[in-house]
């Protein structure tokens, strides 16, 4: 398990956040508190009303976290609580805090002023306990990664010795099993296809009746269709896992008149991924075989066939590398689209 010092990663913002509960709590008029302009979380009306009903019945137990920005008081943590308190006040209902009626006011704890990415990270860290839907989790992970990369560029943070999933889980509160890094899978896929593309160029073994016993696996359409099916299956499974079954199916019918085209796109993506690599590798081996056959026709053809075969082999290796890269990139795009579709 990697030990993370969030204070070092983001200045003292996270430590300030943790100390907030130990600071004095002040009562501030709701109208004097400004909502955050950088809140990465969604505040749904339905959840606000449920929370408002709960606060009205049982009272408020946790103070809001704010910071001073000049003469203004800006909210850092507690957007839903703040909105719920506003809702109760606007509808003429009362609420309590530690048993005392504080209608129209909010209990707040002040933290040191922070700006930019440190402020965003403070908000995310403060909401690590929050229950989130799949779409919101994806957005928070993306926001956190962007902030971390900026910290890396500025020299305030380094990935050395740290697992991305562990760091993201520590900051966001989202469990590691949800945060997947596909880089190892994509690297393994690239190397696997690269080797498979070039195996047939190493030697040629045939039976007496001309049946080829040694060929590149990716020169076989069935093999390529199996690889393409595996990528398609992974993309769909990860899409459902990350976004939820209902939201995932909803994407196919949004907008409704595009549903047939969306379904057709799934078929064409699957087919094109396989046919693209099959066509290139199979054609390369066919031409290499023709050049080899030419060298056996007559002695005077041998030098030209040998030189041509060497040049074509070098070109085929280049094409094989390109096709392995293209297959991996398209696989990455398909998986990424299924995971993040609808988040724009």
Secondary structure as GFF3:
##gff-version 3
##sequence-region A 1 344
A	DSSP	alpha_helix	6	9	.	.	.	ID=ss1
A	DSSP	alpha_helix	13	19	.	.	.	ID=ss2
A	DSSP	three_ten_helix	20	22	.	.	.	ID=ss3
A	DSSP	beta_strand	26	29	.	.	.	ID=ss4
A	DSSP	three_ten_helix	30	32	.	.	.	ID=ss5
A	DSSP	beta_strand	33	34	.	.	.	ID=ss6
A	DSSP	alpha_helix	45	58	.	.	.	ID=ss7
A	DSSP	beta_strand	64	69	.	.	.	ID=ss8
A	DSSP	beta_strand	72	77	.	.	.	ID=ss9
A	DSSP	alpha_helix	79	90	.	.	.	ID=ss10
A	DSSP	beta_strand	96	97	.	.	.	ID=ss11
A	DSSP	beta_strand	100	101	.	.	.	ID=ss12
A	DSSP	beta_strand	105	110	.	.	.	ID=ss13
A	DSSP	alpha_helix	116	126	.	.	.	ID=ss14
A	DSSP	alpha_helix	134	153	.	.	.	ID=ss15
A	DSSP	alpha_helix	164	172	.	.	.	ID=ss16
A	DSSP	alpha_helix	183	198	.	.	.	ID=ss17
A	DSSP	three_ten_helix	199	201	.	.	.	ID=ss18
A	DSSP	three_ten_helix	217	219	.	.	.	ID=ss19
A	DSSP	alpha_helix	221	243	.	.	.	ID=ss20
A	DSSP	alpha_helix	245	252	.	.	.	ID=ss21
A	DSSP	three_ten_helix	256	258	.	.	.	ID=ss22
A	DSSP	alpha_helix	259	295	.	.	.	ID=ss23
A	DSSP	three_ten_helix	299	301	.	.	.	ID=ss24
A	DSSP	alpha_helix	302	340	.	.	.	ID=ss25
###
